[in-house]
Amino acid sequence: MEWAESIHLKSFSQEKLDIPEEYIAIYQQAEEIYGVPWTLLAAHHRMETIFSTMDPLLSPVGAEGHMQFMPCTFVGWSHPSCSGLGQGDIPEKDKVNPEIIAEYGGYGVDANKDGVADPYDIEDAIFSAANYLAASGAADGELEKAIFNYNRSDKYVEDVLYFYHLYESQLEALQSASALQTEKKDGL
């Protein structure tokens, strides 16, 4: 029995999350505030910019930053220049102004309290994504609806859910390995 436990423990101890460690605390803080699973935020981040490794963090259609927000979604669709795909003609200083964002009903968030809500700041971007996903139903368990609202593509929904389920299963395996190690240490 001890041999089987050690093999089981060893296989789980090699498990790891395929998420860069430096982002996990930010995802978890955003989950605490917005109720969106942190592994879903990680899945979006993976899909949008491969964990911020794209260069530049600007898509061909104009989505900006770590989590690829269209300017009108970030600042608010009621901005007078917003229509179509959401690029808008929003002055740069207004794109990051929390007061302007609040005025126009945008989802941009100044998470780090520096007076700027910036899609190119990792904390602001992740909290803004959590804000948008929560408002779209993710905090209430409507993950597919929220993901589709983020990017209106069935393939996108499928891909984000793939990574979300992958991260959830990796997390479960790590938690199981940790529990087994604790039991082994405690002599149970």
Backbone as a chain_set.jsonl record, in Angstrom:
{"seq": "MEWAESIHLKSFSQEKLDIPEEYIAIYQQAEEIYGVPWTLLAAHHRMETIFSTMDPLLSPVGAEGHMQFMPCTFVGWSHPSCSGLGQGDIPEKDKVNPEIIAEYGGYGVDANKDGVADPYDIEDAIFSAANYLAASGAADGELEKAIFNYNRSDKYVEDVLYFYHLYESQLEALQSASALQTEKKDGL", "coords": {"N": [[0.832, -1.198, 0.0], [1.951, 1.242, 0.772], [3.805, 1.647, -1.277], [2.128, 2.06, -3.529], [0.873, 4.414, -2.743], [3.062, 6.149, -2.762], [3.734, 6.191, -5.478], [1.384, 7.316, -6.521], [1.438, 9.792, -5.205], [3.832, 10.809, -6.243], [3.19, 11.092, -8.97], [1.255, 13.092, -8.861], [2.724, 15.145, -7.712], [4.251, 16.037, -9.758], [2.532, 17.391, -11.283], [1.434, 20.552, -12.445], [0.29, 23.931, -12.613], [-0.511, 25.317, -15.72], [-0.122, 28.057, -15.86], [1.261, 31.244, -15.71], [2.937, 31.98, -12.745], [3.136, 34.578, -11.675], [0.758, 35.893, -12.231], [-1.332, 34.722, -10.876], [-2.132, 35.569, -8.237], [-3.277, 38.037, -8.848], [-5.451, 37.3, -10.476], [-6.88, 35.888, -8.541], [-7.472, 37.889, -6.649], [-9.155, 39.489, -8.186], [-11.225, 37.678, -8.56], [-12.227, 37.547, -5.931], [-13.423, 40.062, -5.674], [-15.201, 40.31, -7.886], [-16.42, 37.846, -8.273], [-15.949, 36.086, -10.348], [-14.658, 33.076, -11.539], [-11.238, 32.501, -10.878], [-9.721, 30.904, -12.504], [-11.083, 31.039, -14.881], [-10.57, 33.66, -15.638], [-7.841, 33.37, -16.081], [-7.948, 31.619, -18.252], [-9.115, 33.261, -20.209], [-7.101, 35.21, -20.398], [-5.031, 33.637, -21.367], [-6.101, 32.961, -23.884], [-6.469, 35.475, -25.086], [-3.961, 36.961, -25.18], [-1.946, 35.134, -24.926], [-1.004, 34.978, -22.251], [0.007, 37.614, -22.042], [2.18, 37.671, -23.793], [2.117, 38.437, -26.41], [3.255, 40.703, -28.883], [2.841, 43.596, -30.539], [0.573, 44.434, -27.798], [-1.865, 44.763, -29.153], [-4.555, 44.235, -31.189], [-5.278, 43.388, -34.67], [-7.845, 44.392, -35.2], [-8.137, 46.379, -33.382], [-8.396, 45.856, -30.635], [-7.206, 46.266, -27.342], [-4.419, 45.962, -25.076], [-3.607, 43.762, -22.257], [-5.816, 42.055, -21.921], [-7.241, 42.439, -24.177], [-9.283, 44.533, -24.881], [-11.834, 46.187, -26.682], [-11.819, 49.64, -27.381], [-14.335, 50.979, -26.977], [-15.775, 49.219, -25.381], [-14.233, 49.188, -23.099], [-14.233, 51.926, -22.307], [-16.894, 52.675, -22.623], [-19.915, 52.18, -24.284], [-21.695, 54.226, -24.639], [-20.252, 56.43, -25.215], [-19.864, 59.245, -27.34], [-18.475, 58.718, -29.759], [-18.621, 56.019, -30.251], [-19.414, 53.171, -32.09], [-20.239, 50.605, -34.492], [-17.642, 48.257, -34.665], [-16.45, 49.005, -32.337], [-14.12, 50.546, -32.03], [-14.102, 53.324, -31.84], [-13.464, 56.884, -31.483], [-11.814, 57.844, -29.378], [-10.201, 60.081, -27.296], [-6.829, 59.55, -26.2], [-6.216, 60.252, -23.498], [-8.724, 60.17, -22.352], [-9.417, 57.503, -22.602], [-8.285, 56.179, -20.453], [-9.231, 57.34, -18.202], [-10.803, 57.106, -15.19], [-13.117, 58.549, -14.396], [-14.295, 59.386, -16.81], [-14.768, 56.876, -17.907], [-16.641, 55.89, -16.047], [-18.68, 57.739, -16.508], [-19.509, 57.064, -19.115], [-20.253, 54.44, -18.856], [-18.442, 52.286, -19.04], [-16.295, 49.345, -18.754], [-13.771, 49.465, -17.788], [-11.342, 49.388, -15.196], [-9.675, 50.835, -12.44], [-7.626, 49.15, -10.941], [-5.265, 49.141, -9.431], [-5.298, 51.512, -8.151], [-4.043, 53.889, -9.064], [-5.079, 56.088, -10.219], [-5.582, 55.791, -12.873], [-7.194, 53.899, -15.348], [-6.098, 51.438, -17.068], [-5.824, 49.519, -19.955], [-3.421, 48.422, -20.636], [-2.095, 47.98, -18.319], [-1.445, 45.348, -16.22], [-2.893, 44.608, -13.839], [-5.121, 46.37, -13.9], [-6.211, 45.546, -16.348], [-6.923, 42.813, -15.924], [-8.747, 43.028, -13.781], [-10.646, 44.597, -15.049], [-11.515, 42.849, -17.045], [-12.656, 40.908, -15.386], [-14.706, 42.445, -14.279], [-16.269, 42.947, -16.584], [-16.919, 40.289, -17.388], [-18.311, 39.435, -15.117], [-20.536, 41.162, -15.164], [-21.656, 40.161, -17.423], [-22.62, 37.714, -16.692], [-20.936, 35.672, -15.695], [-20.306, 35.595, -12.963], [-22.586, 34.586, -11.941], [-22.601, 32.026, -12.727], [-23.136, 31.675, -15.388], [-21.304, 30.877, -17.575], [-20.781, 30.262, -20.348], [-22.425, 32.125, -21.686], [-21.311, 34.546, -20.769], [-18.678, 34.339, -21.741], [-19.179, 34.282, -24.48], [-20.238, 36.851, -24.801], [-17.937, 38.309, -24.375], [-16.361, 37.765, -26.574], [-17.752, 37.376, -29.499], [-17.991, 34.567, -30.637], [-18.481, 31.218, -31.346], [-16.407, 29.365, -31.475], [-14.451, 30.669, -30.0], [-15.634, 30.601, -27.457], [-15.612, 27.832, -27.032], [-12.824, 27.376, -27.027], [-11.915, 28.962, -24.827], [-13.317, 27.7, -22.763], [-12.093, 25.201, -22.901], [-9.456, 25.756, -21.915], [-10.173, 26.764, -19.399], [-11.36, 24.47, -18.179], [-9.144, 22.786, -18.266], [-7.345, 24.159, -16.531], [-8.843, 24.087, -14.187], [-8.882, 21.292, -13.717], [-6.146, 20.808, -13.4], [-5.68, 22.32, -11.113], [-7.292, 20.954, -9.277], [-5.919, 18.507, -9.214], [-3.494, 19.33, -8.108], [-4.377, 20.195, -5.599], [-5.294, 17.765, -4.572], [-2.891, 16.335, -4.476], [-1.536, 17.868, -2.607], [-3.16, 17.459, -0.351], [-2.771, 14.717, -0.008], [-0.043, 14.681, 0.581], [-0.058, 16.078, 2.991], [-1.59, 14.292, 4.563], [0.151, 12.101, 4.533], [2.354, 13.211, 5.837], [1.222, 13.673, 8.315], [0.853, 11.151, 9.111], [-1.398, 9.687, 8.479]], "CA": [[0.0, 0.0, 0.0], [2.823, 2.413, 0.84], [4.386, 1.808, -2.61], [1.094, 2.646, -4.381], [0.696, 5.806, -2.325], [4.211, 6.95, -3.192], [3.599, 6.371, -6.928], [0.277, 8.272, -6.684], [1.937, 11.088, -4.744], [4.844, 11.285, -7.184], [2.553, 11.529, -10.211], [0.599, 14.372, -8.612], [3.681, 16.192, -7.385], [4.784, 16.548, -11.017], [1.497, 18.236, -11.866], [1.569, 21.976, -12.179], [-0.614, 24.773, -13.38], [0.074, 25.902, -16.923], [-0.434, 29.487, -15.735], [2.404, 31.936, -15.084], [2.71, 32.196, -11.316], [3.04, 36.002, -11.313], [-0.588, 36.419, -12.457], [-2.346, 34.002, -10.101], [-2.659, 36.405, -7.14], [-4.139, 39.076, -9.435], [-6.714, 36.631, -10.839], [-7.6, 35.539, -7.312], [-8.01, 39.136, -6.082], [-10.288, 39.877, -9.03], [-12.317, 36.751, -8.238], [-12.8, 37.96, -4.65], [-14.246, 41.264, -5.853], [-16.232, 40.186, -8.922], [-17.082, 36.539, -8.248], [-15.639, 35.329, -11.565], [-13.598, 32.12, -11.204], [-9.93, 32.996, -11.304], [-9.242, 30.065, -13.605], [-11.714, 31.564, -16.1], [-9.778, 34.838, -16.005], [-6.596, 32.849, -16.652], [-8.267, 31.073, -19.577], [-9.264, 34.418, -21.112], [-5.782, 35.808, -20.576], [-4.321, 32.706, -22.253], [-6.656, 33.075, -25.237], [-6.367, 36.822, -25.653], [-2.59, 37.416, -25.463], [-1.032, 34.074, -24.475], [-0.451, 35.495, -20.993], [0.703, 38.889, -22.288], [3.421, 37.499, -24.55], [1.978, 39.041, -27.742], [3.894, 42.004, -29.023], [2.321, 44.435, -29.459], [-0.691, 44.017, -27.184], [-2.878, 45.468, -29.944], [-4.996, 43.332, -32.25], [-5.522, 44.043, -35.956], [-9.137, 45.091, -35.201], [-8.092, 47.496, -32.442], [-8.502, 45.474, -29.226], [-6.003, 46.776, -26.684], [-3.958, 45.568, -23.757], [-3.404, 42.379, -21.82], [-7.04, 41.259, -22.05], [-7.783, 42.763, -25.498], [-10.546, 45.275, -24.854], [-12.125, 47.22, -27.666], [-11.909, 50.893, -26.625], [-15.705, 51.331, -26.573], [-16.17, 48.345, -24.267], [-13.461, 49.633, -21.939], [-14.662, 53.281, -21.905], [-18.354, 52.702, -22.568], [-20.553, 52.306, -25.593], [-22.46, 55.468, -24.762], [-19.352, 57.498, -25.667], [-20.407, 59.725, -28.61], [-17.765, 58.22, -30.943], [-18.683, 54.562, -30.304], [-20.362, 52.465, -32.951], [-19.569, 49.552, -35.257], [-16.896, 47.227, -33.939], [-16.06, 49.492, -31.018], [-12.842, 51.255, -31.927], [-14.368, 54.684, -31.387], [-12.444, 57.909, -31.681], [-11.728, 58.305, -27.998], [-8.858, 60.615, -26.999], [-6.029, 58.664, -25.352], [-6.338, 60.615, -22.083], [-10.054, 59.747, -21.905], [-9.477, 56.038, -22.579], [-7.782, 55.658, -19.182], [-9.752, 58.199, -17.14], [-11.896, 56.42, -14.501], [-14.331, 59.375, -14.382], [-14.884, 59.286, -18.154], [-15.261, 55.495, -18.015], [-17.879, 55.819, -15.256], [-19.688, 58.562, -17.196], [-20.007, 56.387, -20.309], [-20.674, 53.075, -18.535], [-17.461, 51.294, -19.476], [-15.898, 48.278, -17.834], [-12.409, 49.702, -17.339], [-11.186, 49.469, -13.746], [-8.383, 51.249, -11.888], [-7.431, 48.153, -9.884], [-4.119, 49.438, -8.576], [-5.583, 52.813, -7.508], [-3.08, 54.922, -9.451], [-5.803, 57.164, -10.881], [-5.678, 55.477, -14.292], [-7.719, 52.576, -15.7], [-5.289, 51.243, -18.266], [-5.847, 48.134, -20.437], [-2.041, 47.96, -20.765], [-1.627, 47.652, -16.972], [-1.934, 43.987, -16.003], [-3.934, 44.569, -12.804], [-6.313, 47.04, -14.425], [-6.777, 44.724, -17.423], [-7.558, 41.611, -15.376], [-9.926, 43.448, -13.03], [-11.624, 45.062, -16.037], [-12.091, 41.635, -17.637], [-13.535, 40.316, -14.366], [-15.87, 43.33, -14.218], [-17.081, 42.69, -17.775], [-17.442, 38.927, -17.337], [-19.32, 39.385, -14.051], [-21.733, 41.846, -15.672], [-22.198, 39.322, -18.499], [-23.211, 36.507, -16.129], [-19.986, 34.666, -15.189], [-20.379, 35.523, -11.498], [-23.797, 33.83, -11.631], [-22.456, 30.694, -13.288], [-23.469, 31.649, -16.824], [-19.983, 31.028, -18.173], [-20.827, 30.31, -21.812], [-23.006, 33.416, -22.074], [-20.328, 35.6, -20.482], [-17.561, 34.184, -22.67], [-19.663, 34.695, -25.803], [-20.323, 38.318, -24.79], [-16.572, 38.835, -24.427], [-15.925, 37.648, -27.967], [-18.917, 36.713, -30.092], [-17.585, 33.459, -31.498], [-18.656, 29.909, -30.707], [-15.074, 28.762, -31.38], [-13.798, 31.334, -28.861], [-16.24, 30.026, -26.246], [-15.081, 26.47, -26.919], [-11.408, 27.447, -26.672], [-11.781, 29.459, -23.457], [-13.776, 26.638, -21.869], [-11.051, 24.17, -22.881], [-8.41, 26.158, -20.972], [-10.79, 26.855, -18.076], [-11.471, 23.111, -17.637], [-7.773, 22.307, -18.064], [-6.806, 24.768, -15.312], [-9.606, 23.551, -13.05], [-8.434, 19.921, -13.437], [-4.795, 20.91, -12.858], [-5.82, 22.828, -9.749], [-7.825, 19.845, -8.481], [-4.834, 17.538, -9.036], [-2.543, 19.911, -7.15], [-4.994, 20.173, -4.274], [-5.296, 16.367, -4.139], [-1.507, 16.0, -4.128], [-1.236, 18.57, -1.355], [-3.878, 16.766, 0.718], [-2.083, 13.442, 0.215], [1.231, 14.969, 1.261], [-0.4, 16.429, 4.381], [-1.972, 13.045, 5.238], [1.375, 11.294, 4.692], [3.156, 13.87, 6.869], [0.529, 13.512, 9.592], [0.819, 9.726, 9.44], [-2.736, 9.117, 8.268]], "C": [[0.871, 1.254, 0.0], [3.436, 2.711, -0.531], [3.382, 2.495, -3.538], [0.869, 4.109, -4.029], [1.841, 6.673, -2.818], [4.17, 7.186, -4.7], [2.522, 7.424, -7.204], [0.742, 9.678, -6.313], [2.94, 11.664, -5.741], [4.192, 11.794, -8.462], [1.851, 12.869, -10.015], [1.595, 15.479, -8.323], [4.316, 16.773, -8.646], [3.76, 17.416, -11.74], [1.79, 19.69, -11.53], [0.528, 22.71, -12.994], [0.13, 25.346, -14.578], [-0.261, 27.394, -16.989], [0.785, 30.159, -15.115], [2.069, 32.354, -13.651], [2.473, 33.664, -10.959], [1.642, 36.58, -11.49], [-1.635, 35.839, -11.505], [-2.941, 34.862, -8.986], [-3.589, 37.495, -7.683], [-5.482, 38.473, -9.83], [-7.544, 36.361, -9.582], [-8.196, 36.772, -6.636], [-9.226, 39.604, -6.872], [-11.488, 38.967, -8.765], [-13.008, 37.161, -6.94], [-13.758, 39.133, -4.817], [-15.425, 41.023, -6.788], [-16.937, 38.841, -8.977], [-16.882, 35.705, -9.506], [-14.504, 34.356, -11.225], [-12.239, 32.578, -11.735], [-9.356, 32.171, -12.443], [-9.898, 30.46, -14.933], [-10.972, 32.813, -16.572], [-8.453, 34.404, -16.641], [-6.836, 32.304, -18.058], [-8.441, 32.192, -20.601], [-7.906, 35.04, -21.419], [-4.95, 34.943, -21.535], [-4.8, 32.877, -23.69], [-6.366, 34.435, -25.863], [-4.947, 37.215, -26.043], [-1.529, 36.385, -25.085], [-0.245, 34.56, -23.258], [0.486, 36.679, -21.234], [2.029, 38.736, -23.028], [3.305, 38.046, -25.976], [2.671, 40.397, -27.763], [3.6, 42.53, -30.417], [1.023, 43.858, -28.896], [-1.846, 44.789, -27.835], [-3.258, 44.56, -31.105], [-5.209, 44.099, -33.557], [-6.859, 44.797, -36.017], [-9.218, 46.206, -34.166], [-8.287, 47.155, -30.982], [-7.149, 45.733, -28.562], [-5.702, 46.08, -25.357], [-3.905, 44.074, -23.511], [-4.617, 41.491, -22.047], [-7.842, 41.641, -23.294], [-9.192, 43.365, -25.466], [-10.662, 46.182, -26.063], [-12.309, 48.513, -26.873], [-13.324, 51.226, -26.147], [-16.237, 50.44, -25.455], [-15.481, 48.815, -22.989], [-13.992, 50.963, -21.406], [-16.175, 53.374, -21.778], [-18.956, 52.997, -23.927], [-21.4, 53.558, -25.725], [-21.562, 56.666, -25.104], [-19.804, 57.933, -27.065], [-19.71, 59.172, -29.861], [-17.902, 56.71, -31.132], [-19.803, 54.051, -31.193], [-19.587, 51.333, -33.63], [-18.909, 48.512, -34.382], [-16.358, 47.703, -32.597], [-14.712, 50.152, -30.904], [-13.047, 52.661, -31.389], [-13.239, 55.632, -31.755], [-12.279, 58.612, -30.338], [-10.321, 58.841, -27.758], [-8.131, 59.711, -26.0], [-6.197, 58.976, -23.867], [-7.697, 60.193, -21.513], [-10.171, 58.229, -21.786], [-9.097, 55.458, -21.222], [-8.301, 56.436, -17.969], [-10.946, 57.522, -16.46], [-13.201, 57.23, -14.468], [-15.049, 59.321, -15.73], [-15.491, 57.9, -18.342], [-16.572, 55.339, -17.242], [-19.009, 56.59, -15.953], [-20.318, 57.82, -18.374], [-20.332, 54.91, -20.092], [-19.73, 51.988, -19.002], [-17.108, 50.301, -18.382], [-14.469, 48.431, -17.331], [-12.35, 49.959, -15.848], [-9.765, 49.933, -13.4], [-8.094, 50.349, -10.68], [-6.313, 48.517, -8.927], [-4.188, 50.834, -7.959], [-4.519, 53.878, -7.805], [-3.737, 56.084, -10.197], [-6.014, 56.952, -12.369], [-6.251, 54.07, -14.445], [-7.136, 52.237, -17.065], [-5.322, 49.79, -18.738], [-4.454, 47.551, -20.635], [-1.375, 47.73, -19.407], [-2.25, 46.309, -16.609], [-3.042, 43.917, -14.952], [-5.229, 45.19, -13.31], [-6.996, 46.165, -15.475], [-7.526, 43.516, -16.877], [-8.814, 41.976, -14.586], [-11.025, 43.941, -13.975], [-12.302, 43.875, -16.713], [-13.044, 40.965, -16.651], [-14.824, 41.131, -14.239], [-16.819, 43.024, -15.38], [-17.704, 41.297, -17.731], [-18.507, 38.774, -16.257], [-20.63, 40.007, -14.532], [-22.414, 41.027, -16.764], [-22.71, 37.975, -18.007], [-22.248, 35.497, -15.531], [-20.061, 34.512, -13.673], [-21.606, 34.733, -11.041], [-23.765, 32.431, -12.236], [-22.786, 30.58, -14.764], [-22.19, 31.866, -17.643], [-20.044, 31.146, -19.698], [-21.374, 31.638, -22.311], [-21.978, 34.54, -21.901], [-19.158, 35.541, -21.458], [-17.978, 34.647, -24.063], [-19.789, 36.222, -25.879], [-18.943, 38.955, -24.92], [-16.047, 38.837, -25.856], [-16.953, 36.775, -28.678], [-18.541, 35.666, -31.139], [-17.77, 32.156, -30.731], [-17.312, 29.209, -30.518], [-14.309, 29.363, -30.19], [-14.323, 30.761, -27.546], [-15.661, 28.638, -25.992], [-13.617, 26.49, -26.448], [-11.195, 27.936, -25.238], [-12.217, 28.377, -22.473], [-12.766, 25.494, -21.801], [-9.984, 24.533, -21.846], [-8.954, 26.268, -19.546], [-10.859, 25.463, -17.435], [-10.09, 22.495, -17.395], [-7.212, 22.855, -16.755], [-7.544, 24.275, -14.075], [-9.119, 22.138, -12.703], [-7.006, 19.924, -12.891], [-4.832, 21.369, -11.407], [-6.317, 21.721, -8.819], [-6.732, 18.802, -8.206], [-3.807, 18.054, -8.028], [-3.097, 19.89, -5.734], [-5.031, 18.755, -3.724], [-3.9, 15.947, -3.7], [-1.122, 16.641, -2.803], [-1.903, 17.87, -0.176], [-3.205, 15.432, 1.032], [-0.766, 13.645, 0.951], [0.996, 15.319, 2.715], [-0.759, 15.181, 5.167], [-0.741, 12.201, 5.503], [2.227, 11.864, 5.809], [2.547, 13.656, 8.25], [0.391, 12.05, 9.996], [-0.549, 9.101, 9.281], [-2.744, 8.089, 7.174]], "O": [[0.563, 2.222, -0.695], [3.576, 3.873, -0.912], [3.751, 3.421, -4.261], [0.695, 4.947, -4.915], [1.624, 7.806, -3.247], [4.535, 8.269, -5.159], [2.724, 8.32, -8.024], [0.465, 10.639, -7.032], [2.907, 12.856, -6.047], [4.602, 12.829, -8.988], [1.857, 13.701, -10.922], [1.342, 16.637, -8.652], [4.86, 17.876, -8.612], [4.097, 18.1, -12.706], [2.325, 20.007, -10.467], [-0.039, 22.169, -13.944], [1.266, 25.803, -14.455], [-0.633, 27.917, -18.04], [1.292, 29.692, -14.095], [1.051, 32.996, -13.394], [1.701, 33.965, -10.048], [1.355, 37.652, -10.958], [-2.713, 36.414, -11.35], [-4.16, 34.873, -8.817], [-4.583, 37.836, -7.041], [-6.531, 39.056, -9.557], [-8.755, 36.58, -9.566], [-9.305, 36.71, -6.107], [-10.211, 40.062, -6.293], [-12.629, 39.427, -8.747], [-14.236, 37.129, -6.853], [-14.799, 39.182, -4.162], [-16.534, 41.482, -6.513], [-17.953, 38.707, -9.659], [-17.583, 34.713, -9.703], [-13.485, 34.775, -10.676], [-12.113, 32.988, -12.889], [-8.589, 32.684, -13.258], [-9.319, 30.235, -15.996], [-10.771, 33.001, -17.772], [-8.002, 35.001, -17.618], [-6.015, 32.506, -18.953], [-7.967, 32.082, -21.732], [-7.606, 35.358, -22.569], [-4.252, 35.464, -22.405], [-3.987, 32.931, -24.613], [-6.05, 34.519, -27.05], [-4.741, 37.752, -27.131], [-0.354, 36.721, -24.941], [0.986, 34.556, -23.238], [1.596, 36.737, -20.705], [2.909, 39.588, -22.899], [4.31, 38.111, -26.684], [2.664, 41.132, -26.776], [4.073, 41.951, -31.396], [0.454, 42.918, -29.449], [-2.683, 45.381, -27.154], [-2.409, 44.163, -31.903], [-5.309, 45.326, -33.546], [-6.997, 45.738, -36.798], [-10.231, 46.9, -34.072], [-8.341, 48.06, -30.149], [-6.095, 45.461, -29.136], [-6.604, 45.67, -24.626], [-4.121, 43.253, -24.402], [-4.471, 40.303, -22.335], [-8.988, 41.219, -23.45], [-10.152, 42.774, -25.962], [-9.707, 46.866, -26.429], [-12.9, 48.486, -25.793], [-13.496, 51.707, -25.027], [-17.072, 50.878, -24.663], [-16.092, 48.834, -21.921], [-14.181, 51.118, -20.2], [-16.68, 54.083, -20.907], [-18.558, 53.933, -24.62], [-21.787, 53.915, -26.837], [-22.052, 57.784, -25.263], [-20.101, 57.078, -27.9], [-20.316, 59.163, -30.932], [-17.349, 56.167, -32.088], [-20.963, 54.441, -31.065], [-18.402, 51.14, -33.358], [-19.528, 47.955, -33.475], [-15.864, 46.9, -31.805], [-14.196, 50.31, -29.797], [-12.258, 53.138, -30.574], [-12.2, 55.222, -32.271], [-12.564, 59.8, -30.191], [-9.344, 58.129, -27.992], [-8.741, 59.176, -25.074], [-6.309, 58.056, -23.057], [-7.805, 59.894, -20.324], [-10.937, 57.726, -20.964], [-9.538, 54.363, -20.873], [-7.856, 56.209, -16.844], [-11.999, 57.376, -17.081], [-14.283, 56.644, -14.509], [-16.275, 59.22, -15.779], [-16.594, 57.764, -18.872], [-17.51, 54.717, -17.739], [-20.153, 56.137, -15.98], [-21.522, 57.932, -18.607], [-20.652, 54.203, -21.048], [-20.167, 50.883, -19.325], [-17.562, 50.408, -17.243], [-14.003, 47.618, -16.533], [-13.197, 50.66, -15.295], [-8.788, 49.478, -13.994], [-8.299, 50.753, -9.536], [-6.404, 48.232, -7.733], [-3.237, 51.28, -7.316], [-4.14, 54.659, -6.932], [-3.052, 56.952, -10.738], [-6.557, 57.819, -13.054], [-5.832, 53.151, -13.742], [-7.631, 52.7, -18.092], [-4.891, 48.904, -18.0], [-4.302, 46.338, -20.786], [-0.213, 47.326, -19.352], [-3.469, 46.157, -16.687], [-4.038, 43.225, -15.163], [-6.304, 44.607, -13.167], [-8.222, 46.056, -15.489], [-8.639, 43.225, -17.314], [-9.838, 41.304, -14.71], [-12.208, 43.72, -13.717], [-13.514, 43.886, -16.93], [-14.119, 40.507, -17.038], [-15.908, 40.564, -14.108], [-18.023, 42.863, -15.182], [-18.894, 41.144, -18.008], [-19.495, 38.066, -16.453], [-21.704, 39.441, -14.329], [-23.612, 41.181, -17.003], [-23.186, 37.169, -18.807], [-22.698, 34.537, -14.907], [-19.894, 33.407, -13.156], [-21.665, 34.267, -9.903], [-24.779, 31.733, -12.255], [-22.719, 29.488, -15.329], [-22.021, 32.889, -18.307], [-19.421, 32.039, -20.274], [-20.841, 32.213, -23.26], [-21.806, 35.377, -22.787], [-18.7, 36.574, -21.947], [-17.213, 35.327, -24.747], [-19.479, 36.816, -26.911], [-18.805, 40.025, -25.512], [-15.381, 39.777, -26.291], [-17.001, 35.564, -28.464], [-18.742, 35.849, -32.34], [-17.282, 32.006, -29.611], [-17.102, 28.533, -29.511], [-13.611, 28.651, -29.469], [-13.549, 30.473, -26.633], [-15.27, 28.314, -24.871], [-13.228, 25.712, -25.577], [-10.374, 27.374, -24.513], [-11.555, 28.161, -21.457], [-12.603, 24.88, -20.746], [-9.644, 23.711, -20.994], [-8.268, 25.903, -18.592], [-10.464, 25.293, -16.282], [-9.897, 21.765, -16.423], [-6.664, 22.099, -15.953], [-6.931, 24.068, -13.028], [-8.959, 21.816, -11.526], [-6.685, 19.127, -12.01], [-4.09, 20.854, -10.571], [-5.818, 21.571, -7.704], [-6.635, 18.279, -7.095], [-3.313, 17.296, -7.193], [-2.373, 19.601, -4.781], [-4.821, 18.556, -2.527], [-3.739, 15.282, -2.677], [-0.456, 16.018, -1.976], [-1.289, 17.703, 0.878], [-3.081, 15.056, 2.197], [-0.418, 12.869, 1.84], [1.764, 14.906, 3.584], [-0.306, 15.005, 6.298], [-0.601, 11.639, 6.589], [2.762, 11.122, 6.632], [3.266, 13.479, 9.233], [-0.118, 11.737, 11.073], [-0.829, 8.073, 9.898], [-3.791, 7.516, 6.873]]}, "num_chains": 1, "name": "protein.A"}
